[in-house]
Amino acid sequence: MIFGIIKPFPSPLISGRGIDLDFAMLAGCLALLGLGLVMITSASSEVAAAQSGNPLYHMFRHLVYVAIGIFACIVTMMVPIATWQKMGFTMLVGAFGLLVLVLVPGIGREVNGSMRWIGFSFFNVQPSEIAKVFVVIYLAGYLVRRQTEVRESWMGFFKPFIVLLPMAGLLLMEPDFGATVVMMGAAAAMLFLGGVGLFRFSLMVVLAVGAVFVLVQAQPYRMARLITFTDPWSDQFGSGYQLTQALIAFGRGEWLGVGLGNSVQKQFYLPEAHTDFVFSVLAEELGVVGSLVTVALFVFVTVRALYIGLWAEKAKQFFAAYMAFGLAFLWIGQFLINIGVNVGLLPTKGLTLPFLSYGGSSLVICCACVGLLLRIEWESRTHLGSEEHEFDESDFAEEPNHGR
C-alpha cells in the first residue's frame, strides 16, 4: 500500500535506474555517523555505568536515534523539493510555535539552567534544531520570490529580519546563544549568495558584530566565559574547568592517541564528554591524526553540500540551490563553533557537533538534511522536480551519468 502511494513520485530510491544516489555524499555522512557511534560508546561508558549500571546505555539510545534518523533521511528523500517550497510559510509558523511552546512552564523541560527541550516520556525534542532548518527552507523560498527586490532595494534586504529577529529573540530567551549565532549566520550567507550588495552585506555584518557584543555584555555568565577562554588556567577549577580538561585531553592524545576506549578525561574529569565535548575525547583517543581525518570528513560533506547547491543553481533550480547553501552553512557554523570551543579558540558554548555528538534531535535533523541534499542533487542532475515537469518513469530509462 505504501509503495503504491509513493510510486507515482520518482525519487533517488525509486527510478528506472534503481537506487540513484550521490554515493560520495552518502558515504561521507555514513562515515561520520559510524565514527559518532563509536566515539559516543567510548566517551559515555563511564557515565552510563555510574548512572544506569549499563556502560552501553547511551550507545543503545544512540542506535535508536540513528534508526530514526535514517528513516527521516528516507522520508525527506521521497518528497519533491517543490513540496518543501510550498510548505515554507507553514513550516515557519510551526517553528515559531515550537519555540514558544518550549518556553511554556510544564511543556518545556529545563536542563542545566536552559529551557531548550520539550519533554516526552522517553525522549526530548529540541525545537531550535528544527527551527533552524525551517528558517532555511522559508528563506530559500523568499529569495526566489523576491529575488529582484532583495538585490536592488533596502526593503527586500530588511524584510527577512522581520522574521529572523523575533525568532532570534525566542532562542535567546531559552537561552540558546549558539543556535542563534548559527541561524543568523546561515541566513546572512544565504542573503549574500542571493545577491545582496556588498555595502548592505557589510552593514549587516557590522550590526551583527555589534549585536553580539551587546548580548555578551548583557549577561554576566557570557562575559565570564569570554574572559575565561582567553586564559582558562587562571580559574582552572572554576569557570575555566571544562576548557582546561578539554585541553588536557588534546595534550594527552599527542599524534596517534592513547587508543580507542583508553581516555582518562571521560572518567568524570571532562563534563559533557559524550555531547558537546566528544571531539576532545576523540582527540585524546585517536590523536592529531584521527582529529584531522575527522575534520577532513566534515570539510568533505560541507563542501559537497555547497557543490550540490551550485549544481542546482546551474540547473536553474534556485529554491533548491538556496536551500542546499543554507543547510551547508548550518553545518559549517556548528562544526566551526563546536571544534573552536573544544580547542579553546572560542568561548565555551553548548552546541552539538553534527553527526558525532550524542543527542536525538540534532542527529535526526542532520539525517533529514542529508535526505534533502540527496534529493536536491538528484533533481538537479535529472532536471526533474520542478512544478512544471510531469513525472514519468520513462524519464529515467536512458539517463546519462554526469560523473559527479
Secondary structure, 3 states (H helix, E strand, C coil): CHHHHHCCCCECCECCCCCCCCHHHHHHHHHHHHHHHHHHHHHCHHHHHHHHCCCCHHHHHHHHHHHHHHHHHHHHHHCCHHHHHHCHHHHHHHHHHHHHHCCCECCEEEECCEEEEEECCCCEECHHHHHHHHHHHHHHHHHHHCHHHHHHCHHHHHHHHHHHHHHHHHHHHCCCHHHHHHHHHHHHHHHHHCCCCHHHHHHHHHHHHHHHHHHHHHCHHHHHHHHHHHCHHHHCCCCCHHHHHHHHHHHHHCCCCCCCCCCCCCCCCCCCCCCCCHHHHHHHHHHHHHHHHHHHHHHHHHHHHHHHHHHHHHCCCHHHHHHHHHHHHHHHHHHHHHHHHHCCCCCCCCCCCCCCCCCHHHHHHHHHHHHHHHHHHHHHHHCCCCCCCCCCHHHHCCCCCCCC
